[in-house]
Amino acid sequence: MKINSIYIGGWFQRTMLHLSEIYDFLRDGTSQLRLNKNKLLELHENLGIGSIEYGVAGEEFVTFLTSEQVRVKIFEDGLITVGSDQVSEDTMFADVERLKEYYETRLSPAINYLFGLGAPVPKELANIENIYPYFVVCENAKREEIAALLARTERQKYFEFDNKNYSVLRGDKYYFINNKKAKLSTIERYIEEQVFIREFKGQLHRYLNLHRIIWEKIDAVKDRARVKGKDILKFSTKLESYRKTVTLIDGRLGQMSTYLPTRERIAKQDQDLIDFLAISGYRYETLRDTLDYMREIWKMTTHYITSAQKLFDSIKEDVTSSSINSLTIVTSMSAGAAILSLFTESEPEFTAFGFAYFFILAFVGWAATRLLKWVAERRRYEISDIEFDKNIK
């Protein structure tokens, strides 16, 4: 058995405009954006680019080969594959780590810096560790040999596929592809579509989990039967940060809906993928249904945040009204004291008692204001909301 090549990959939404910017950067380390030129050149040099090409295969793409014989392919929709044919059975795990290291510590930082301006990635997603699918391409291997490789990496088989051109034995993170007589381009197309489908599904799953986290955080704010006046601003700020995250996710979901039809159309027009589509073609429709479901979930989350913000806005109005009433009381006390002094003095005189009386009056006013503020901050406001049974999803 011979291991011919190993691939890893990833996907994040991009467009043909981004691809043009990537091509400019990969070609000569420049960008039209206001980015540090020295930093760009440093990142470009770190990639070790040997040769670069711009092509079209259903979608536009850029591919380059590094001085370490690592081949990178970047499509206009954001799909990226990183592969190498400088591999062997004895060094398979080291080769996987080598590709992963290149992707994570050299390619990703360069792409992230290039697109560091504009709408941010939600912080809840920024530090998520990616688990890439690892594709190991073998040549004329026996099924027992492939099964032995899988046993070295994972405990169980998830999927098996076989046709006259190639077969696939898949675990959780590893795909072992036995090439019988298929063209290398066919194997690569299969890998590209698997990366896209898996990454698309993975993003949707992360968004589902993030929805659950944010919903629970909103619940933690709204489920308080009473809230202190001094905490209202803190909770309102939290709700606003949640709204920002929801807005960003909603935008990402909207972008995802534009990529799926294009990928599906190109795949179904590719004669080399007929066997693959016979068993996996339905997954595009499944992804589309899941995406529609997620968009509705996030629409509900948006409405939930809006209702929570309205609730706290009404409480803030009550606090403001209470503060105004408190100031009115203090002002009335001061005015009453001033009027009283008009009837107790025949004519104004500057005396030691007058000065003392003035400061006592000012202190009383200040103390009354502080007391009313202290009471307002510790006053508990009712939070009335409709309760739902969360056991039904």
C-alpha positions as CSV (number, residue, x, y, z in Angstrom):
1,M,0.0,0.0,0.0
2,K,1.2,3.5,-0.8
3,I,0.0,6.8,0.7
4,N,-0.1,9.3,-2.2
5,S,-1.2,12.5,-0.5
6,I,-2.9,14.1,2.6
7,Y,-5.3,17.0,2.6
8,I,-7.0,19.2,5.2
9,G,-9.4,22.0,4.6
10,G,-11.7,24.6,5.9
11,W,-14.4,27.1,4.8
12,F,-15.5,30.5,5.9
13,Q,-17.7,32.9,3.8
14,R,-15.8,34.9,1.2
15,T,-16.5,36.3,-2.3
16,M,-14.8,37.0,-5.6
17,L,-13.8,40.4,-4.2
18,H,-12.0,38.8,-1.3
19,L,-10.3,36.3,-3.7
20,S,-8.9,39.3,-5.7
21,E,-7.5,40.7,-2.5
22,I,-6.0,37.4,-1.5
23,Y,-4.4,37.0,-5.0
24,D,-2.8,40.5,-4.7
25,F,-1.4,39.6,-1.3
26,L,-0.1,36.2,-2.3
27,R,1.5,37.6,-5.5
28,D,3.6,40.4,-3.9
29,G,2.6,40.8,-0.3
30,T,0.5,44.0,-0.9
31,S,-3.0,45.2,-0.1
32,Q,-5.2,48.2,-1.1
33,L,-6.4,48.4,2.5
34,R,-4.8,50.5,5.2
35,L,-2.7,47.7,6.7
36,N,0.8,47.7,8.0
37,K,3.1,47.1,4.9
38,N,5.9,45.5,6.9
39,K,3.4,43.2,8.6
40,L,2.0,42.2,5.2
41,L,5.5,41.4,3.9
42,E,6.4,39.4,7.0
43,L,3.2,37.3,6.7
44,H,3.8,36.9,2.9
45,E,7.4,35.7,3.4
46,N,6.3,33.3,6.1
47,L,4.0,31.5,3.6
48,G,7.1,30.4,1.6
49,I,5.3,30.7,-1.8
50,G,7.1,29.2,-4.7
51,S,4.6,29.5,-7.6
52,I,1.1,30.8,-7.8
53,E,-1.8,30.4,-10.4
54,Y,-5.2,31.9,-10.9
55,G,-7.8,29.6,-12.4
56,V,-11.5,28.8,-12.9
57,A,-13.2,25.5,-12.3
58,G,-16.9,26.2,-11.7
59,E,-15.6,28.9,-9.4
60,E,-12.5,31.1,-9.5
61,F,-9.7,30.0,-7.4
62,V,-6.1,30.7,-6.5
63,T,-3.6,27.9,-6.0
64,F,0.1,28.1,-4.9
65,L,2.9,25.7,-4.1
66,T,5.2,26.4,-1.2
67,S,8.9,25.7,-1.1
68,E,8.0,22.8,1.3
69,Q,5.8,21.2,-1.3
70,V,2.6,22.2,0.4
71,R,-0.2,23.0,-2.1
72,V,-2.9,25.5,-1.1
73,K,-6.1,26.1,-3.1
74,I,-8.4,28.9,-2.2
75,F,-11.8,29.3,-3.9
76,E,-13.9,32.5,-4.3
77,D,-16.5,31.2,-1.8
78,G,-13.9,30.8,0.9
79,L,-13.2,27.1,0.6
80,I,-9.6,26.3,1.4
81,T,-7.7,23.0,0.9
82,V,-4.1,22.4,2.0
83,G,-2.4,19.2,0.7
84,S,0.9,17.5,0.1
85,D,2.2,14.5,-1.8
86,Q,5.4,14.4,0.1
87,V,4.0,11.8,2.5
88,S,4.4,8.2,3.5
89,E,2.7,5.5,5.6
90,D,5.5,5.7,8.2
91,T,5.3,9.5,8.6
92,M,1.5,9.8,8.1
93,F,0.7,11.4,11.5
94,A,3.7,13.7,11.3
95,D,2.6,14.8,7.8
96,V,-0.9,15.5,9.1
97,E,0.6,17.7,11.9
98,R,2.8,19.4,9.4
99,L,-0.1,20.4,7.2
100,K,-2.2,21.4,10.3
101,E,0.7,23.6,11.6
102,Y,1.0,25.3,8.2
103,Y,-2.7,26.0,8.1
104,E,-3.1,27.2,11.7
105,T,0.2,29.1,12.3
106,R,1.0,30.5,8.8
107,L,-1.9,30.6,6.4
108,S,-4.8,31.4,8.8
109,P,-2.9,34.4,10.5
110,A,-2.2,35.8,7.1
111,I,-5.8,35.6,5.9
112,N,-7.2,36.8,9.2
113,Y,-4.9,39.9,9.2
114,L,-5.8,40.6,5.6
115,F,-9.5,40.7,6.5
116,G,-9.1,42.1,10.0
117,L,-11.1,45.2,9.1
118,G,-14.9,45.4,8.8
119,A,-17.5,43.3,10.6
120,P,-15.9,41.2,13.4
121,V,-16.3,37.5,14.1
122,P,-18.4,37.2,17.3
123,K,-16.1,36.7,20.3
124,E,-18.0,33.5,21.2
125,L,-16.8,32.0,18.0
126,A,-13.3,33.6,17.7
127,N,-11.5,31.1,20.0
128,I,-13.3,27.9,18.9
129,E,-10.8,25.2,18.1
130,N,-11.4,23.8,14.6
131,I,-11.2,20.0,14.1
132,Y,-10.4,19.5,10.5
133,P,-11.3,16.5,8.5
134,Y,-8.0,14.8,7.5
135,F,-8.1,13.1,4.1
136,V,-5.5,10.4,3.5
137,V,-5.3,9.2,-0.2
138,C,-3.9,5.7,-0.8
139,E,-3.3,3.8,-4.0
140,N,-4.5,0.2,-4.7
141,A,-4.8,-0.6,-1.0
142,K,-6.6,-3.6,0.3
143,R,-9.7,-3.0,2.5
144,E,-7.9,-4.7,5.5
145,E,-5.0,-2.2,5.1
146,I,-7.4,0.8,5.1
147,A,-9.2,-0.6,8.1
148,A,-5.9,-1.0,9.9
149,L,-5.1,2.6,9.2
150,L,-8.5,3.7,10.6
151,A,-8.0,1.6,13.7
152,R,-4.7,3.5,14.3
153,T,-6.6,6.8,14.4
154,E,-10.2,6.2,15.5
155,R,-12.2,3.5,17.3
156,Q,-15.1,3.1,15.0
157,K,-16.2,3.4,11.4
158,Y,-18.7,6.1,10.5
159,F,-19.2,5.6,6.8
160,E,-18.0,3.4,4.0
161,F,-18.3,4.1,0.2
162,D,-17.1,2.0,-2.7
163,N,-17.2,2.3,-6.5
164,K,-15.1,1.2,-9.4
165,N,-12.8,4.3,-9.3
166,Y,-12.2,4.8,-5.5
167,S,-13.5,3.8,-2.1
168,V,-13.8,5.7,1.1
169,L,-13.6,4.5,4.7
170,R,-14.4,7.4,7.1
171,G,-14.0,7.8,10.8
172,D,-14.9,11.0,12.8
173,K,-11.9,13.1,11.7
174,Y,-10.1,10.9,9.2
175,Y,-11.2,10.0,5.7
176,F,-9.2,7.2,4.0
177,I,-9.6,7.2,0.3
178,N,-8.3,4.3,-1.8
179,N,-7.7,5.4,-5.3
180,K,-8.3,2.5,-7.8
181,K,-8.2,4.3,-11.2
182,A,-9.7,7.7,-10.6
183,K,-8.0,10.9,-11.8
184,L,-6.3,13.0,-9.1
185,S,-8.7,15.8,-10.0
186,T,-11.7,13.6,-9.2
187,I,-10.3,12.7,-5.8
188,E,-9.6,16.4,-5.1
189,R,-13.1,17.4,-6.2
190,Y,-14.5,14.8,-3.8
191,I,-12.4,16.2,-1.0
192,E,-13.4,19.8,-1.7
193,E,-17.1,19.0,-1.5
194,Q,-16.7,17.0,1.7
195,V,-14.8,19.9,3.3
196,F,-17.5,22.3,2.2
197,I,-20.4,20.1,3.4
198,R,-18.7,19.3,6.7
199,E,-17.7,22.9,7.4
200,F,-21.1,24.2,6.5
201,K,-22.7,21.8,8.9
202,G,-20.1,22.5,11.6
203,Q,-20.8,26.3,11.4
204,L,-24.6,25.7,11.7
205,H,-24.0,23.5,14.7
206,R,-21.9,26.1,16.4
207,Y,-24.6,28.7,15.7
208,L,-27.2,26.4,17.3
209,N,-25.0,26.0,20.4
210,L,-24.4,29.8,20.5
211,H,-28.2,30.4,20.3
212,R,-28.7,28.1,23.3
213,I,-26.0,30.0,25.3
214,I,-27.3,33.5,24.5
215,W,-30.9,32.4,25.2
216,E,-29.9,31.1,28.6
217,K,-28.0,34.4,29.3
218,I,-31.1,36.4,28.5
219,D,-33.2,34.1,30.7
220,A,-30.7,34.7,33.5
221,V,-31.5,38.4,33.2
222,K,-35.2,38.2,32.7
223,D,-35.9,35.4,35.2
224,R,-35.1,37.7,38.2
225,A,-38.4,38.4,39.9
226,R,-36.9,41.7,41.2
227,V,-33.9,43.8,40.2
228,K,-32.1,46.5,42.1
229,G,-32.2,50.0,40.5
230,K,-28.3,50.2,40.4
231,D,-28.2,46.9,38.4
232,I,-30.5,48.0,35.7
233,L,-27.8,49.7,33.6
234,K,-25.6,46.7,33.9
235,F,-28.3,44.3,32.7
236,S,-29.2,46.7,29.8
237,T,-25.6,46.7,28.7
238,K,-25.5,42.9,28.7
239,L,-28.6,42.8,26.6
240,E,-27.1,45.2,24.1
241,S,-23.9,43.1,23.8
242,Y,-26.1,40.0,23.1
243,R,-28.0,41.9,20.5
244,K,-24.7,42.8,18.7
245,T,-23.7,39.1,18.6
246,V,-27.2,38.1,17.3
247,T,-27.0,40.7,14.6
248,L,-23.5,39.4,13.5
249,I,-24.7,35.8,13.5
250,D,-27.9,36.8,11.5
251,G,-25.7,38.4,8.9
252,R,-23.5,35.3,8.7
253,L,-26.5,33.0,8.2
254,G,-27.8,35.3,5.5
255,Q,-24.4,35.0,3.7
256,M,-24.5,31.2,4.0
257,S,-27.7,31.0,2.0
258,T,-26.0,32.5,-1.0
259,Y,-23.2,29.9,-1.2
260,L,-25.1,26.6,-0.9
261,P,-27.1,26.8,-4.3
262,T,-23.9,27.6,-6.2
263,R,-21.9,24.7,-4.7
264,E,-24.8,22.4,-5.3
265,R,-25.3,23.4,-8.9
266,I,-21.5,23.1,-9.7
267,A,-21.3,19.7,-8.0
268,K,-24.3,18.3,-9.8
269,Q,-22.9,19.4,-13.2
270,D,-19.6,17.7,-12.5
271,Q,-19.5,14.3,-14.2
272,D,-16.7,13.1,-12.0
273,L,-18.9,13.4,-8.9
274,I,-21.8,11.3,-10.2
275,D,-20.9,8.4,-7.9
276,F,-20.4,10.8,-4.9
277,L,-23.7,12.5,-5.5
278,A,-25.6,9.2,-5.8
279,I,-25.1,8.8,-2.0
280,S,-24.4,12.3,-0.8
281,G,-26.3,14.6,-3.1
282,Y,-29.3,14.8,-0.7
283,R,-27.0,16.5,1.9
284,Y,-27.2,19.8,0.0
285,E,-31.0,19.8,0.5
286,T,-30.5,18.8,4.1
287,L,-28.1,21.6,4.7
288,R,-30.5,24.0,3.1
289,D,-33.4,22.8,5.4
290,T,-31.1,23.1,8.4
291,L,-30.0,26.6,7.4
292,D,-33.7,27.7,7.1
293,Y,-34.3,26.2,10.6
294,M,-31.4,28.1,12.1
295,R,-32.5,31.4,10.5
296,E,-35.9,31.0,12.2
297,I,-34.2,30.1,15.5
298,W,-32.1,33.3,15.4
299,K,-35.2,35.4,14.3
300,M,-36.8,34.1,17.5
301,T,-33.7,35.1,19.5
302,T,-33.8,38.6,18.0
303,H,-37.4,39.0,19.1
304,Y,-36.6,37.7,22.6
305,I,-33.8,40.2,23.1
306,T,-36.0,43.0,21.8
307,S,-38.7,42.1,24.3
308,A,-36.1,41.9,27.1
309,Q,-34.7,45.4,26.2
310,K,-38.2,46.9,26.1
311,L,-38.8,45.4,29.5
312,F,-35.7,47.0,31.0
313,D,-36.4,50.3,29.2
314,S,-39.7,50.6,30.9
315,I,-38.0,49.9,34.3
316,K,-35.4,52.6,33.5
317,E,-38.3,55.0,32.9
318,D,-39.7,54.2,36.3
319,V,-36.2,54.8,37.9
320,T,-36.0,58.2,36.1
321,S,-39.4,59.1,37.2
322,S,-38.6,58.2,40.8
323,S,-35.4,60.3,40.6
324,I,-37.3,63.3,39.4
325,N,-39.8,62.9,42.2
326,S,-36.9,62.7,44.7
327,L,-35.3,65.9,43.3
328,T,-38.7,67.6,43.5
329,I,-38.9,66.8,47.2
330,V,-35.4,68.1,48.0
331,T,-36.1,71.3,46.0
332,S,-39.4,71.8,47.9
333,M,-37.6,71.4,51.2
334,S,-35.1,74.0,50.2
335,A,-37.7,76.4,48.9
336,G,-39.7,75.9,52.1
337,A,-36.8,76.7,54.2
338,A,-36.0,79.8,52.2
339,I,-39.6,81.0,52.5
340,L,-39.6,80.3,56.3
341,S,-36.5,82.4,56.7
342,L,-38.3,85.4,55.2
343,F,-40.9,85.4,57.9
344,T,-38.4,84.8,60.8
345,E,-36.0,87.6,60.0
346,S,-37.0,91.3,59.9
347,E,-34.2,92.1,57.6
348,P,-31.3,90.1,56.2
349,E,-28.2,90.1,58.4
350,F,-24.8,88.3,58.0
351,T,-24.4,86.5,61.3
352,A,-22.5,83.4,62.4
353,F,-25.8,81.7,63.1
354,G,-27.0,82.6,59.5
355,F,-23.9,81.0,58.0
356,A,-24.3,77.9,60.2
357,Y,-28.0,77.7,59.3
358,F,-27.1,78.0,55.6
359,F,-24.6,75.1,55.8
360,I,-27.0,73.0,57.9
361,L,-29.6,73.5,55.3
362,A,-27.2,72.6,52.5
363,F,-26.2,69.5,54.4
364,V,-29.8,68.5,54.9
365,G,-30.4,68.9,51.2
366,W,-27.3,66.9,50.3
367,A,-28.1,64.2,52.8
368,A,-31.7,63.9,51.6
369,T,-30.5,63.6,48.0
370,R,-28.0,60.8,49.0
371,L,-30.6,59.1,51.0
372,L,-33.2,59.1,48.2
373,K,-30.5,57.9,45.8
374,W,-29.5,55.1,48.1
375,V,-33.2,54.0,48.4
376,A,-33.6,54.2,44.6
377,E,-30.6,52.0,44.0
378,R,-31.8,49.4,46.4
379,R,-35.4,49.5,45.5
380,R,-36.4,46.3,43.8
381,Y,-38.4,46.6,40.6
382,E,-40.8,43.9,39.5
383,I,-40.0,42.1,36.2
384,S,-43.2,40.7,34.7
385,D,-42.8,38.4,31.8
386,I,-44.7,35.4,30.2
387,E,-43.3,32.0,31.3
388,F,-42.9,29.2,28.8
389,D,-42.4,25.5,29.2
390,K,-38.8,24.9,28.0
391,N,-39.1,21.1,27.9
392,I,-40.8,21.3,24.4
393,K,-38.3,22.2,21.7
